[in-house]
């Protein structure tokens, strides 16, 4: 089993939960893409989508933290950074 990919899936699930918590319509697209990629990974174990949208999520969270530091947990950002490097 590829533990790096599993770690990335777990980080993307944390990101998905964080986006849902924000309850903002502008995040609906990334939420649906993360849901799809996580489901796809669970079926075929191909992490390509997780990598792409993991980086996109990380970029979005970093932008959110610049304006609203308390809205996104560092735990989510650290999990994404750790699993993507």
C-alpha angles and dihedrals in degrees: 000000000000104000094185090059091045089052090051091050090052091049091050089051089054089049090050091053091048093052090048090051091056089061095203122144092223089069095055091096096052090043092056092045093050091048090051095046093048091049091046092049091050089055103041105014091229107139098193095108092044091055093048096047093036088062091043090051092048091051091049093047092050090053091049091049091054090061101027111022095182098051096076124046118233086225090069094047092046091049091052094045092047095049095044097052 
